[in-house]
């Protein structure tokens, strides 16, 4: 039956003809244009980028290490001003700059074996540890009017306010930091100490610390009033114990004159005029020693505990060491002894390895002396060793 429904069993079936509205319609599948795919890909990239940006935003920002430029190294050493208004300390031949002894020789006011004294009925050289600076102004009675200044930044180490218990008279010791370690400057024969100056107080270069005078157990006449000025290092921080062990009063403690070893202050100002400042370390390392001594020690020397840069090579706690020193006993270097040098000791605790007669000059300190053709430690030399090792 064409175009009509017919029942076949329980189902109705169409015949060969169905109206168009009843026919099954399956539209043809179309392909998406290519630009849709491109747009989708772009959208995906944008979403992925947003996710990555979000994750980064949630992260703690990384700290960037900034390395500052290294500062320019400070020149080593200190800048020194003269200890009085006298600025011509390099004029070493002037009696207006330096105050001579009763001999009238200007050289007697200089550092080193520059003096002669009478001992046991004979004239012998005497060692002068500093320089004597003459006054520039006096009052009507002849008393100096010159102020005395700290030559460099530092701190007060010691004040002796009593004129009659030291050949220095009234004196002040200042301590300063040099590349070699702590060093001292000493101002002796003062008439008075500046008000408010006390041990431990910081002082600035150029600060007034006292007034020039003539105080001393040596009874210096007013006409020869002057400032005795030193620069140097201490031999041993335990020096007061050494004094007690010898039955001597421990006056002035470690700032006793016997425990001070100076260098020529004129050399300090000469080097500063050349280099703009002065380093005791550089000066000591360049100095030619006057003598060398080998000695056997049972503990490290205090001088190298305070001035370790004067030591060369491995440290020696016990055994034989070699000391290099200037005429006055100022130590410029230390090192371990070689087996050959140690053998020079034999059964002794100290022996002279070598000495330079030209550097010793008049050898007023007599730390080393001649024994025939050989050099040996004199009485003062053995005392010098005792102070170092105590």
KOLVEX-704683 format. One record per residue: residue in one letter; x, y negated, z negated of N, C-alpha, C, O, CB in turn. Coordinates in steps of 0.02 Angstrom, whole numbers, plus 50000, padded with zeros to 5 digits. Glycine has a CB too. Example, Ala and Ser with C-alpha at 12.3 -4.5 7.8 and 13.67 -1.06 7.14 Angstrom:
BEGIN
A506605028449610506155022549610506605016549610507125016649577505655022449548;S506425011249646506845005349643506454999849606506704994349598507045003049714;
***
This chain:
BEGIN
X500435005850000500005000050000500444994050000500814992649952499525000049940;X500414990650053500874985250064500634979050027500074976750036500944983950139;X501114976349984500964970049949500514971049891500294966149861500664965149995;X500354977149872499904978249817500244982449764500734986049775499264981649840;X499934981749701500184985749645499884992549649499314993449670500034982349577;X500274997349629500015004049624500275007149560500825005549538500205008349685;X499895011449531500075014649468500415021149485500165025349523499455015749422;X500955021849455501315028149463501455030649394501895027949359501975027449505;X501115035449375501155037849306500925032349260500365029949266501875040249289;X501355030249214501185024949167501475018249188501415013349151501425026749096;X501795017949245502105011649267501765009149329501505012849370502845012549279;X501775002849333501514999649394502114998349439502644996249415501114993049378;X502044999349499502584998049546502314993649601501734993949621502865004649575;X502774989549624502604985549683502744989449745503134994249747502994978849684;X502434987349791502554990549856503164987349887503594984449854501944989849903;X503194988149951503784985749987503794978149991504304975150007503804988750057;X503214975149977503204967749983503014964949916502514967149886502714965350038;X503384959949890503224956149830503224948749847503594946449891503734957549772;X502814945249813502804938049826503484935149805503814938049762502224934449787;X503684929749833504344926749818504424925149744504974925649717504444920449858;X503864923049710503924921049640504064927049596504314926149540503294917649617;X503904933149618504014939049577504664942649593504844947549560503434943749584;X504994940349642505624943649659506174941949608506194936349584505854941649730;X506624946649592507204945349546507704940849581507924942149637507544952049525;X507884935049543508334930049573508994929749536509004928049477507994923049574;X509534931349568510214930849539510624925949580510864927449635510574937849538;X510694919849549511064914649589511794916749598512074920449558511034907749553;X512074914449649512784915949664513254912449613513164906649597512964913549737;X513734916149588514214913549538514684908449571514994909849622514624919349505;X514714902549539515154897249566515814896949527515844898449468514804890449564;X516324895049560516974893949527517014886649503516814881949537517554895549576;X517314885949437517394879149410517914875349451518414878249472517604879249335;X517774869249463518274865349500518954865449465518974866349404518044857949509;X519504864649500520184864949473520304859549421520684860549374520694864349529;X519984853849430520094848449382519834850049313520064847249263519774842049407;X519344854649308519104856649241519654860349204519754859349144518474861149247;X520004864549239520554868249207521104863449184521384864249129520854873449255;X521264858549224521784853749206521574849649144521974848449099521924848949265;X520944847749144520694843849087520714848049024520884845548971519974841449100;X520544854449030520564858848971521274859648945521394859448884520274865648988;X521734860648992522434861448971522684855248936523034855648886522874863149030;X522514849448963522724843048933522434842248863522774839948817522514837248978;X521794844148857521474843648791521824848248740521914846348682520724845448797;X522004854248762522364858848718523024856148694523214856648636522464865448752;X523384853148742524034850148724523944844548674524344843848628524384847448786;X523404840548684523284834948638523104837448568523324834548518522724830548665;X522714842648565522534845548500523144848348464523244847348404521994851048508;X523564851948503524174854748474524634849248448524934849948395524534859148525;X524704843948486525124838348465524864835148402525244833148358525174833148520;X524194834548397523894831648337524024835948276524154833348221523144830748347;X523994842648286524124847148230524844846448206524974846048146523974854448250;X525314846348254526024845748235526154839148199526524838948150526464846148297;X525844833748224525934827248192525654827348121525944824348076525594821648233;X525104830648112524804831048045525244834747996525334832747939524134834348048;X525544840348021525994844247978526594840147959526814840247901526214850748013;X526874836448006527454832347992527284826747943527684824947900527734829348056;X526694824047950526484818647905526414821047834526514817247787525834815547929;X526224827347826526144830047759526814831947727526854832547666525694836247761;X527334832747767527984834547742528324828647708528224822947729528414837347799;X528754830047655529144824747622529684822547670530064826747696529444827247554;X529734816147682530244813847729530944815647705531114815247646530194806247739;X531354817747753532034819647736532434813347720532394808247755532354823647793;X532844813847666533274808247647533904808347691534234813547699533454808547572;X534064802647717534654802047759535224799547716535184794147686534524797247818;X535764803447713536334801547672536704795847705536924796247763536814807647661;X536774790447668537134784547693537814784447659537844783647598536734777947680;X538344785047696539024785047668539284777947671539414775247725539494789947707;X539364774847613539614767947613540344767747635540714772547625539544764847543;X540544762347664541254761847684541704761747622541524758947570541374755547726;X542284764847628542754765047573543014758047560543214754547606543334769947587;X543014756047494543264749247479544014748747492544374753747487543114747347407;X544224742847507544934741747516545294742747450545074740047399545074734647544;X545844746647448546194747847385546484741447357546764737347393546744752947394;X546404740547290546694734847257547454735447256547724740847246546414734247185;X547804729847268548534730247262548734732447192548434730247143548854723347279;X549234736747186549434739447122549824734247083550214730447112549844745847131;X549724734147018550114729746975549724724046945549114723546955550694727047013;X550074719746909549774714046875550054707646903550594707446933549904714446799;X549674702246893549904695546911550104692146845549704691646799549364691446950;X550724689846841550994686846780551064679246789551294676846841551664689946763;X550864675546737551024668546733551594667746684551714672246643550404664346712;X551964662246685552494661246635552194660746565551624658546558552914654946651;X552564662746513552294662546446552264655546415551974654646362552694666946402;X552564650646447552514643546426552404639446489552324642046544553164641246387;X552404632946481552334628546540552964628346582552964625346636552154621446518;X553494631546559554114631946597554014636646656553944642746647554704634246553;X554004633846717553854637846777554474639546817554414642646870553364634146821;X555064637646793555684638646832556104644346805556714643746799556094632246833;X555774649946789556134655446758556634658846805557044662846782555644660446734;X556604657346869557104660246915557734655946919558214657846952556794660946984;X557724650246886558324645946883558754648346825558764645146772558134638346876;X559094653846834559424657346779560044653746753560304655846701559614664246800;X560284648646786560884645146763560714638746725561164635046705561324643446822;X560074637346716559874630946686559804631446610559434635746585559224628546716;X560154627046573560084626646501559434623146481559234623246423560684623046470;X559104620046529558444617046515557894622346518557344621246493558294611446565;X558044627946549557554633446554557684638646500557214640946468557584636646624;X558314640546491558494645746444558884642846385559314638546394558904651346479;X558704645146324559034642746264559624647346245559514653046226558534642346206;X560244644946251560824649246235560914649846159560624646046120561464646446266;X561314654646140561514655446070562004649846052562114645246092561824662546056;X562304650345992562784645345970563394644946017563754640046016563004646745899;X563494650246056564064650246103563984644946157564484642746186564134657146135;X563374642946170563244638046223563204641146292563054637646340563774632946223;X563334647546299563304650946364562574652346382562214655546344563704657546362;X562354649846439561664650946461561514658346468560954660646456561524647246526;X562024662246488561934669446498561734672946433561424678346435562564672546525;X561904670046376561724673146312560974673146299560734676646255562084669646255;X560604669146338559874669046332559544674046378558934674946377559604662046347;X559944677346419559684682046468559594689046437559774690246379560144682546529;X559304693446476559184700346456559814704546465560204703446511558604703446496;X559914709446420560444714346428561034713346382560964710246329560694714246498;X561604715946402562214715546361562544708746371563104708146397562714721246379;X562194703646350562394696746365562694693146305562894687346311561804692846391;X562724696446247562954693146186563534696846155563664702646170562374692546136;X563874693346111564424696346073564314694645999564194688945981565114693746098;X564374699745957564294698745884564894701845849565254705945877563624701945859;X564984699845786565534702545747565284708145703564824707345664565864697045704;X565594713945711565424719845671566064723145647566524724645686564984724845711;X566084724345582566664727645552567314723945570567824727045582566714734945575;X567264717345570567864713345582568074712745654568614710045667568424716145544;X567674715045701567864714245771567264712245813566684713545794568164720845798;X567394709145869566864706845913566654712545960567074715745992567094700745954;X566004713845963565744719146006565144716446045564804711746022565544725445965;X565004719246104564414717046142563774718546103563734723446066564404720446211;X563274714446113562624715246082562084715046136562124711046183562494709846027;X561584719346128561054719746179560484715146161560254715046104560804727046186;X560244711246210559674706746202559094709546242559124710346302559854699346226;X558544711046206557984714746235557534710546280557134713246319557574717846181;X557584703846275557144699546315557514693446341558124693646351556544697346273;X557144688046351557434681646371557204676346321556674676846292557234679746445;X557624671146313557474665646267557314659446308557754656746342558054664346217;X556694657146305556454651546346556474645146303556194644946249555744652746373;X556804640046329556894633746293556244629646294555834630446339557464629746324;X556154625246243555564620946242555614615346294556164613346314555454618046173;X555044612946315555014607346362554844600846326554994595346351554514608746418;X554514601346268554304595446231554434596446156554364602046131553544593946244;X554624591146122554724591346050554414585146019554324579946052555484591846033;X554244585745954554004579845919554604575945892555174577545907553514581845861;X554464570845851555004566545827555494570145781556064568045774554714560545791;X555264575445750555694579145705556084584745741556484588245710555284582145648;X555964585545806556304590645844555934597245850556184602045879556964591945814;X555324597445821554924603645826554634604345896554374599545924554364603745773;X554664610445924554364611445991553614610345990553274611745941554514618546017;X553354607646045552644606646054552354611246107551764610746125552504599246073;X552754615846132552544620246187552054625646162552184629146113553144623546220;X551494626146196551034631746184551314638046217551694637646265550324630146211;X551114643746189551324650246216550704653746242550194653946208551684654646162;X550744656546302550164659446336550244666946347550794669546352550054655846402;X549674670346352549664677346375549854677346448549564673646488548964680646364;X550334681446467550584681346536550134685246583550174684446644551284684046539;X549704689646556549254693746598548644695646556548654695246495549624700146625;X548124697846590547534700346555547724706346512548134710446532546964702246604;X547434706746453547594712446409547204712046344546644709546342548334712646395;X547504714446291547204714446225547754713946173548324715746186546754720746214;X547564711646114548054710746061548214717546029547764721046006547794705746007;X548854719346028549064725645998549314724845927549214729245885549604728746039;X549634719145913549924718145846550064710745835550254707145881550574722345838;X549974708645773550154701845752550554702245687550314705045637549514697345743;X551154699645687551534698945625551514691545605551834687345637552284701545634;X551134690145554551024683145534551524680745481551464675145456550334682345507;X552014684945463552494683245411553184682145442553454686445476552534688845357;X553454676245430554074674345463554684678045436555174678845472554184667045456;X554654680345373555254682845341555354690345341555794692745305555264680445274;X554974694045379555054701345377555254704345444555154710245455554424704645353;X555524700245488555734702845554556214697845587556144691745577555124704145600;X556684700545625557114696045664556704692445718556924687245743557694699945696;X556114695145735555664691745781555294685945747554994681845781555154696645810;X555314685645680554924680745645554184682045653553964687845652555084673645669;X553794676745661553084677545677553044679645751553294676145795552674670945663;X552724685345764552694687545834552024691045849551684693645805553274692345849;X551864691045914551244694045939551434699045994551864697646036550754688545967;X551114704745993551204709746045550534710646081550024711946050551464716646016;X550544709746147549954711046188550054717446228550614719246245549814704946236;X549504720946242549514727146281549164725946347548644722646350549184732946242;X549434728846400549174727746468549154734446505549534739046489549604722546507;X548714734946553548644741046593549004740246660548794736446703547894742746606;X549554743846666549954743946727549854750746760549644755446726550714742646712;X549984751446825549944758146856550364763446820550204769346826550174757746927;X550884761546784551284766346747550934768546683551114773646654551964763446730;X550434764746661550094765946597550104759646556550194754146582550424771846559;X550014760446491549994754646446550704751946436551164755646420549674756446379;X550784745346445551424742046432551304736346383550734734746367551734739346499;X551844733446359551774728046310552134721746334552594722146374552044730246242;X551914715946308552294709746311552344707146240551874707746201551964704446360;X552924704346223553044702046155553254694646156553624692446199553594706246120;X552994690946106553104683746101553374682346031552994682645982552444679546116;X554034680946025554344680545960554564673545940554604669045981554934684945958;X554704672745874554934666445843554394661045845554544655145848555574663945877;X553754663045843553214658145847553184653945783553354656345729552544661745859;X552974647645791552834643445733552164645145703552074644645642552864636045752;X551694647245745551014649045723550674653145776550884653345833550604642645706;X550134656445754549724660545799549064656945810548794653745765549604667745769;X548804657345870548174653945887547614656145841547564662145824547984655145960;X547194651445820546634652945777546144657745812545994656845871546274646445755;X545914662745775545434667545803545754673445837545404678145856544994664045851;X546424673345846546754679045878546794684745827547014683745770547474677045903;X546594690645847546604696345803546724702745843546604703045903545934696945763;X546954707845809547114714145841546484717145873545954717445841547424719145791;X546554719445934545994722545970545614717746014545224719846057545524725545922;X545704711346005545334706446045545624705946115546224706146125545344699546011;X545174705346165545394704546234545654697446244545404692646214544814706046283;X546164696846286546444690346303546484689846379546554694846414547144689346271;X546434683746404546484682546475547154679446492547454676046451545904678146499;X547364680646552547994677546576547944669946569547454666946590548144679546649;X548454667046539548474659846530548164657446465548174651446450548134656546586;X547874661946426547564659946362548104658446310548604662046305547094665546337;X547994653246272548474651346220548454656346162547914657846136548334644246194;X549034658946143549064663746089549484661146030549494664245977549344670346114;X549844655546039550244653045984550624646746004550524643946058550734658345961;X551084644745959551504638845971552234640745962552404644445916551314633045922;X552664638346005553374639946002553674637445936553484632245910553744636746062;X554164641445910554474639545847555174642345840555504643745890554054641845790;X555394643145778556064645745764556064650745707556574651745674556544640045748;X555484654045694555434658645637555834664945651555814667645706554704660445623;X556204667345599556594673445605556984674445541557104669645504557084673245666;X557174680545526557634681845471558344679745489558784679745446557614689245452;X558454678045552559114675945575559254668545563559804666145577559194677445648;X558764664945536558844657845521559054653845582559594650945584559354656945465;X558644653745631558774650045693558684642545678558154640545654558294652245751;X559184638345691559104631145680558584628245727558484630645783559774627445689;X558244623045704557704620145744557954617745812557584617845861557394614345706;X558574615545815558834613045878558844618545931558824617145991559534610145869;X558874624945909558874630545956558214634445955558184640245973559454635245941;X557684631145933557024634245935556854636346006557014632746054556474629545906;X556524642146014556374644746080555844650146075555644652146020557024647546115;X555624652646132555184658446135555594664446157555914664346210554574657346183;X555594669746116555894676046137555334680046170554824681346140556224680046076;X555444682046233554914685246273555174691946301555724692346328554684680646331;X554754697146293554924703946317554364706946358553774705246349555094708446257;X554544711546403554084715846439554364722846438554954723846454553964713246513;X553954727846420554224734646419553724739846396553124738846401554814734946375;X553984745446371553574751046348553794753246279554354751846257553614756946398;X553354756846244553514759646178553854766446188553714770046236552874760346134;X554304768146141554634774646145554194780246122554154785446154555284774446104;X553844779246064553464784746035552904781845992553024777245952553924789445992;X552304784445999551744782145958551814784445885551474781745841551084784745986;X552254789345873552344791845804552954788745771553234791645724552414799445805;X553164782945794553774779945769553734778445695554244779145660553914773645808;X553154776345669553104774745597553254780945555553524780445500552404771945581;X553064786845580553214793045544553964794345544554244796945495552844799045576;X554304792645599555024793345602555364788945550555844791045517555284791645673;X555104782845542555384778345492555294781245422555774781245382555044771445496;X554704783845406554584786745341555034792745328555294793645273553854788745334;X555134796845380555554802745373556274800945356556634804845326555524806945436;X556484794945377557154792645362557194788345299557714785445284557424788645421;X556634787945263556614784045202556604776545213556784772745168557204785645160;X556384774445272556344767245288555624764845284555164768645300556634765945358;X555514758645264554824756145261554534755645331554864753245377554804749145226;X553914757945340553624757945408553324751145427552764750645450553074763245412;X553734745845416553504739145434553364738745509553764741145550554024733845413;X552814735645527552614734345596552414740645634552254740245694553184730945633;X552404746445601552154752545633552514754045698553124753645702551424751945645;X552124755745749552434757545813552674751445852552994752145904551934761345856;X552524745345826552744739245860553374736345828553524730345836552184734045860;X553734740545791554384738745766554864737845825554814741445875554654744145716;X555324733045819555784731745874556194737745895556394738245953556234726245856;X556344742345848556734748245865556364752945911556664757345942556944751845802;X555704752245916555294756745956555114753746024554734756646062554654758645919;X555384747846038555214744346100555804744646148556374743446129555024737046087;X555664746346210556174746546262555944742246321555444743646354556314753846285;X556334736746332556114731946381556504732346446557004735846453556174725146353;X556244728546495556594727446558556694719846564556424716046525556184730246620;X557084717846612557234710746620556624706946645556404708146701557834709746669;X556334702346605555754698546628555884694446691555434693246731555504694046574;X556504692146699556664688246760556554692546822556334690046873557394685746758;X556724699046817556604703546873555854704146889555664704846947556884710446858;X555444703746838554714704046848554484698046890554124698946938554344704146780;X554704692046871554484686146907554814685646976554534682847022554644679846867;X555404688446982555724688547048555354693147095555234691447153556464690747042;X555154699147071554774703847112554084700947129553844701947184554704710547076;X553784697547081553124694647094553164689147146552714688447187552814692047029;X553694685147144553784679847194553824682847264553624679647313554414675847179;X554084688947268554164692347333553514695947354553324695647412554734697347330;X553184699347307552634703847323551944701147303551434704147321552744710447291;X551914695747265551274693047244551024695847178550574692947147550764694347296;X551314701347155551144704347091551704709147072552164710247111550444707947093;X551654712147012552184716446989551904722946962551424722846924552614713046936;X552194728546983552014735246958552624738046924553134739246956551764739947015;X552574739346858553134742346822553264749446847553834751746847552984742446746;X552734752846869552824759546896553274759346958553754763046963552154762646913;X553104755047006553514754547067554224752447051554694755047080553194749547116;X554294747847004554954745446986555374751046956555954751946974554904739546938;X555074754946910555434760346877555634765746927556194768446924555014763446821;X555184767346973555334772647021555884770647070556224774947098554704774547060;X555964764147081556484761847127557144760247092557644759147125556244755647163;X557144760247025557744758346987558274763846990558114769746990557554756746914;X558904761746992559464766446989559644767346916559804762446882560074763847031;X559644773546891559774774646819560504773146802560964773846843559604781846800;X560604771046739561284769946714561584776546688562194777446689561294764646659;X561154781046665561394787546641560824792546643560244790746646561684786946569;X561014799046640560534804546637560734809246580561324810746571560494808346704;X560234811446543560344815746485559914821946493559334821546513560184812046419;X560194827846476559804833946473559694835546399560154835046359560174839946510;X559084837346381558934839046312558424844646309558014845646353558684833046275;X558474848246253558014853846242557434851346199557554848446146558374859946209;X556804852546221556224850146184555784856046164555784861246196555824845046227;X555414855046109554954860146084554234858246097553784862346086555064861146010;X554114852146122553444849946139553504844346190554044841346196553054847546075;X552974842846226553014837346275553174830746242552934829346187552354836746315;X553584826746275553764820246247553164815446252552804815446301554364817246283;X553074811546199552524806746197552574801646254552064799446280552514803146129;X553184799846272553254794746324552944796946390552684792746427553994793146335;X552954803446405552654805846467551914807446458551554808146508553034812046491;X551694808146396550974808746384550644802046401550084801846427550814810846311;X550984796646385550714789846397550874787346467550504783246495550984784946346;X551414789846496551634787546563551764793646607552334794746628552264783046558;X551244797546622551344803846659551624802846729551924807446757550694807446665;X551544796946758551784795946826552544794946829552834794646884551434790046858;X552864794346771553594794146771553894801146773554504801946782553844790546709;X553474806146766553704813146768553664815846839553184814446875553304817546720;X554154819746860554154822846926554134830446919554484833246878554784820546967;X553714833646961553694840946962553254843846908552884840146875554374843746957;X553294850446898552874853846848553044851446777553614850146761552954861446853;X552524851046736552624848946666552984854346627552914860346641551944847246633;X553364852146578553744856746535553534855546463553644850146435554514855646544;X553224860546433553024859946362553604861546316553684858446264552424864546347;X554004866446336554594868346298555154870046346555034872746401554434874446251;X555754868546326556324870146369556764864146380556744859346341556084872946435;X557164864346433557644859046447557354854246499557074856246549558304862046473;X557434847746484557204842646531557764837546541558244837346503556574839046504;X557704833646594558194828446610557844821646608557314820746638558524829746680;X558154816846573557904810046569558374805346606558984805746598557814807746496;X558094800946647558484795646679558304789146643557724787846630558334795146757;X558814785046628558694779046589559144773346611559664774446642558794780446515;X558934767246594559334761346607559794760146547559764763646497558884755146619;X560224755246553560734753946501560424753246431560694755846383561114747546517;X559854749846426559554748646361559144754446335558874753946280559124742746365;X559084759846373558704765746351558004766046378557614770446359558674765846277;X557814761446423557154761746455557144767646503557564768246548557004755146494;X556664772246493556624778346532556274776946599555714774346600556254783946493;X556604778746653556324777646719556044784046750555634783546796556844774846765;X556254789946726556014796246756556164802046711556614801746668556334797346825;X555784807546721555904813746686555734819646731555304819046775555504814146621;X556064825246720555934831246761556204837346723556554836746673556264830646831;X556024843246748556304849446719557034850146739557224848346795555894855546742;X557434852746694558144853746708558244860046751557864864746746558544854346643;X558754859946792558954865846829559334870546782559554868346729559384864046892;X559404877046800559794881546757560504879046745560774879846691559814888446788;X560814876046797561494873546789561514867746739561974867246699561774871346857;X561004863346742560974857746696560834860146624561124857546576560434852746718;X560404865046618560254867746552560874870946521560974870646460559694872846555;X561284873946563561894877146537562374872046506562784873846464562244880946593;X562324865746527562754860546499562614859446425563034856746389562664854046537;X562034861546401561844860546332562254864946285562434862746230561104861846322;X562404871046306562724875746260562284876746200561694878646207563414873146239;X562554875646140562164876346080561874869646056561524869346005562584879346025;X562034864346092561794857746072561084856646097560834860246140562274852146099;X560764851446070560084849846091560064844446145559544843546178559664847646032;X560614840846155560634835546205561344834546230561824835646192560354828846176;X561404832646293562064831446322561994826546380561474826146412562394838146347;X562524822846392562534817946448562724821646512563244824846515563024812146433;X562304821046562562464824146627562914819746669563394822046699561814825746665;X562754813346671563144808646712563004801546688562504800346654562974809346788;X563444796946705563364789846687563684785546742564164787646774563664788246618;X563404779646752563654775046802563954768946766563584764746741563074772846851;X564624768546763564934762946726564714756146751564654751446711565694763546731;X564604755546815564394749046842563704747146815563584741346798564384749146919;X563244752046812562574750646786562574749646710562164745946684562104756446804;X563034752846676563074752046604563364745246585563214742546532563504757546574;X563774742446628564064735946614564454736046549564894740246540563514730646610;X564304731346504564654730946440564404736246391564684737246337564574723946409;X563864739746410563614745446372563514743746298563744747346253564094751346379;X563154738246286563074735846217562654740746175562764741146114562744729046216;X562194744246205561774748946167562164755246147561994758446097561154750846207;X562674756946184563114762646169562714769046157562864772946111563534761046107;X562204770046198561844776346194562284782046219562294787446191561174776046235;X562654780546272563164785246297563844781846291563904775846303563014787546371;X564344785746273565014782946265565534787646297565384793446312565184781846190;X566124785046307566664788946335566984793446282567084791346225567204784246366;X567124799546301567514804146259568064806846304568004812246334567064809946229;X568594803046309569114804746357568854803446427568664797846444569334812146350;X568864808546468568614807846537567874809346542567564808146594569004812546583;X567584811846488566874813846488566444808646453566674804446415566784820646455;X565784809046469565294804846436564934809146384564784814946395564794801746486;X564784806046327564434809646274563934804946240563974798846248564924812446223;X563464807846203562994803846165563344800946104563654804646065562374807946144;X563294794346095563564791246036563064791645979562534794745985563754783946050;X563234788445922562784788645865562104785545883561584788245864563084784845806;X562114780145919561494776945939561124781245991560504781045995561624769945966;X561504785046029561194789446078560804795046045560254796746067561704792246124;X561084797845992560744803245957560134800545921559624803945916561214806745907;X560174794545896559594791345865559054790045917558454790845903559794784745830;X559254788045976558794786846032558414793346049557804793146060559184784246095;X558784798946051558454805346065557974807246008557434809746021558984810946074;X558184806045946557744807645889557074804045894556554806945882558094805745823;X557104797745911556484793745917556034796445972555424796445965556654786345930;X556334798646026555934801146083555584807746067555014808746086556384801946144;X555944812246034555674819046025555274819845961554964825045950556234824046025;X555264814745917554944815645852554194816945859553844817745809555054809345807;
***
